[in-house]
Amino acid sequence: MIGIGGFGVVAILPLGLQFTLGHSALQAGPALVPVAIGSAVASGASFGMAAKVAPLGQLRVGLTLEVVGLAGIGLIAAPDSSWWSVSLVLFLYGIGVGFATAQVTDVVLNDIPEAGSGQASGIQSVFRQLGSALGIAAPERRSPYRCSFGACENCIWAPPETHCTG
């Protein structure tokens, strides 16, 4: 889940800004700054919370905030969305990333005997990579690439009349 959401946002959002709204890479890149700030805030806060909230609890909070953030992006992201509303949702998503990422390895390896920790860590890494690949590939049907090359059925990034030729 962390990989699916994270790489979906990191890969697709800037491309959507570039291919459908005409932003340059330098203009689209700062769109991810709220995610980074939220993640940094939550990662720092997770250390202070460690004495009061178990790692599994922090992971649950993080995953919940990630889901809320991704749902919010799905609901409000449109060419005419205000920058502040999108930034707020991305910040919330970033907080979720910070809590979840900081604790996921600890939670996964908690009950694994030391002799199997290397294998368990490798399996966790494989699933994170798989999630990352799915996060990039899954939205392809409605991606900015499809929209910008004229295949506009089901395109969510911009109205078809603004960029479709066929």
Backbone torsions as a table, in degrees:
resi	resn	phi	psi	omega
1	MET	NA	-42.8	179.7
2	ILE	-60.3	-45.0	-180.0
3	GLY	-67.4	-42.3	-178.5
4	ILE	-60.8	-51.6	-179.4
5	GLY	-67.4	-46.0	-175.6
6	GLY	-61.3	-50.0	-178.0
7	PHE	-77.7	-24.8	172.5
8	GLY	-63.1	-45.1	179.0
9	VAL	-68.9	-48.2	-175.0
10	VAL	-65.6	-36.8	-177.1
11	ALA	-87.4	-43.7	-170.5
12	ILE	-84.2	-40.7	-177.0
13	LEU	-58.7	-52.5	178.7
14	PRO	-62.5	-35.2	178.3
15	LEU	-67.0	-38.2	176.3
16	GLY	-61.6	-42.1	178.4
17	LEU	-64.8	-36.9	-178.1
18	GLN	-76.1	-50.4	-171.3
19	PHE	-81.2	-24.9	-177.9
20	THR	-108.8	-29.8	-179.3
21	LEU	-105.2	-4.1	174.8
22	GLY	78.9	15.3	177.6
23	HIS	-71.7	151.0	172.0
24	SER	-80.1	170.3	177.3
25	ALA	-61.0	-36.5	178.9
26	LEU	-69.2	-27.7	176.7
27	GLN	-81.5	-34.3	-176.6
28	ALA	-78.7	-33.4	-177.3
29	GLY	-55.8	-45.6	-179.8
30	PRO	-62.2	-11.1	177.1
31	ALA	-62.6	-23.5	-178.8
32	LEU	-90.4	-3.4	-179.7
33	VAL	-58.7	-41.4	178.0
34	PRO	-59.9	-32.8	177.0
35	VAL	-64.4	-46.1	-179.0
36	ALA	-63.4	-42.6	179.8
37	ILE	-64.9	-45.6	178.5
38	GLY	-61.1	-41.2	179.0
39	SER	-64.5	-42.9	179.3
40	ALA	-64.5	-41.9	179.1
41	VAL	-62.1	-47.2	-177.5
42	ALA	-69.7	-37.9	178.5
43	SER	-61.3	-42.9	177.1
44	GLY	-66.5	-40.5	-179.3
45	ALA	-68.0	-29.7	-177.5
46	SER	-64.0	-30.9	177.7
47	PHE	-67.0	-41.9	178.4
48	GLY	-68.8	-28.1	-179.3
49	MET	-84.7	-12.7	-172.5
50	ALA	-55.3	-34.4	-178.8
51	ALA	-73.8	-23.9	-175.2
52	LYS	-105.7	-30.7	-175.7
53	VAL	-122.7	125.8	-179.5
54	ALA	-64.5	155.4	178.8
55	PRO	-54.6	-39.3	178.9
56	LEU	-64.0	-38.2	176.9
57	GLY	-64.5	-42.6	177.6
58	GLN	-65.2	-38.5	177.4
59	LEU	-62.8	-42.8	178.4
60	ARG	-62.5	-43.8	177.2
61	VAL	-60.2	-45.9	-179.3
62	GLY	-61.2	-46.5	-179.7
63	LEU	-65.5	-37.3	177.4
64	THR	-62.6	-45.5	179.3
65	LEU	-66.1	-34.5	175.8
66	GLU	-62.6	-46.4	-180.0
67	VAL	-62.3	-44.1	178.3
68	VAL	-61.9	-43.4	178.9
69	GLY	-63.6	-44.2	179.4
70	LEU	-66.3	-40.3	176.5
71	ALA	-63.1	-40.3	177.6
72	GLY	-62.0	-42.3	177.1
73	ILE	-60.9	-44.1	179.3
74	GLY	-61.7	-32.8	-178.3
75	LEU	-83.0	-34.3	-172.1
76	ILE	-109.9	-15.1	-176.6
77	ALA	-70.6	116.6	178.1
78	ALA	-156.6	160.9	-178.7
79	PRO	-57.1	-27.4	-178.1
80	ASP	-102.2	12.0	178.5
81	SER	-67.6	146.3	177.2
82	SER	-73.2	146.0	179.7
83	TRP	-60.1	-38.9	-175.8
84	TRP	-68.2	-39.2	-179.9
85	SER	-67.3	-41.6	178.3
86	VAL	-66.9	-42.2	179.4
87	SER	-62.1	-40.8	179.5
88	LEU	-62.2	-44.1	179.9
89	VAL	-67.3	-39.7	177.4
90	LEU	-65.7	-36.2	176.1
91	PHE	-63.5	-44.5	177.5
92	LEU	-60.8	-43.6	176.4
93	TYR	-60.6	-42.5	178.8
94	GLY	-61.7	-37.8	175.7
95	ILE	-61.4	-43.0	177.1
96	GLY	-61.0	-42.8	178.0
97	VAL	-60.6	-43.5	-179.2
98	GLY	-61.4	-44.4	179.1
99	PHE	-69.5	-44.0	-175.5
100	ALA	-70.1	-47.5	-175.7
101	THR	-65.7	-36.6	-178.6
102	ALA	-65.6	-24.2	-172.6
103	GLN	-114.2	-14.4	-170.3
104	VAL	-61.4	-42.9	-178.9
105	THR	-64.9	-41.8	178.7
106	ASP	-60.8	-44.0	-179.1
107	VAL	-66.6	-43.1	-178.7
108	VAL	-64.2	-42.8	-174.4
109	LEU	-89.8	-2.4	-174.3
110	ASN	-55.8	-45.6	-175.5
111	ASP	-100.1	10.7	-178.7
112	ILE	-91.5	130.4	175.8
113	PRO	-61.2	150.1	-176.0
114	GLU	-54.8	-36.5	-178.8
115	ALA	-64.3	-27.0	-179.4
116	GLY	-102.2	5.5	-174.3
117	SER	-66.9	-33.4	178.3
118	GLY	-65.4	-44.5	179.0
119	GLN	-65.5	-44.3	179.8
120	ALA	-63.2	-40.1	177.7
121	SER	-63.9	-39.9	177.5
122	GLY	-64.3	-40.8	178.3
123	ILE	-65.1	-40.3	177.2
124	GLN	-61.4	-41.4	178.9
125	SER	-63.5	-40.5	177.9
126	VAL	-61.1	-45.2	-179.2
127	PHE	-68.3	-33.6	175.7
128	ARG	-65.7	-41.1	177.4
129	GLN	-64.2	-42.3	178.0
130	LEU	-61.1	-44.3	176.8
131	GLY	-61.0	-39.1	178.2
132	SER	-62.6	-44.9	179.4
133	ALA	-63.2	-42.4	178.4
134	LEU	-66.5	-36.2	178.9
135	GLY	-63.3	-30.3	177.7
136	ILE	-85.2	-41.0	-173.8
137	ALA	-79.0	-37.1	-173.3
138	ALA	-57.8	-44.5	-178.9
139	PRO	-81.7	9.0	-175.9
140	GLU	-56.0	-38.3	-177.5
141	ARG	-57.9	-29.3	-178.9
142	ARG	-119.0	34.3	-173.1
143	SER	-87.4	164.7	177.1
144	PRO	-63.6	-28.8	177.5
145	TYR	-61.1	-49.5	-179.0
146	ARG	-60.4	-43.2	-178.4
147	CYS	-65.5	-42.4	-174.2
148	SER	-74.5	-17.1	179.6
149	PHE	-102.4	17.7	170.6
150	GLY	90.3	-2.4	177.6
151	ALA	-89.4	84.5	-164.5
152	CYS	-97.1	2.5	177.6
153	GLU	-64.1	134.9	179.4
154	ASN	61.2	20.9	-179.5
155	CYS	-76.8	126.9	-178.2
156	ILE	-100.7	-6.9	-169.8
157	TRP	-81.6	-32.2	180.0
158	ALA	-159.7	156.1	178.0
159	PRO	-59.5	137.6	-177.1
160	PRO	-54.5	-35.1	-176.9
161	GLU	-67.5	-14.7	-178.5
162	THR	-85.4	-16.2	-176.2
163	HIS	-148.4	-3.9	-176.6
164	CYS	-93.3	139.3	178.6
165	THR	-107.0	-15.4	-174.9
166	GLY	-118.5	NA	NA
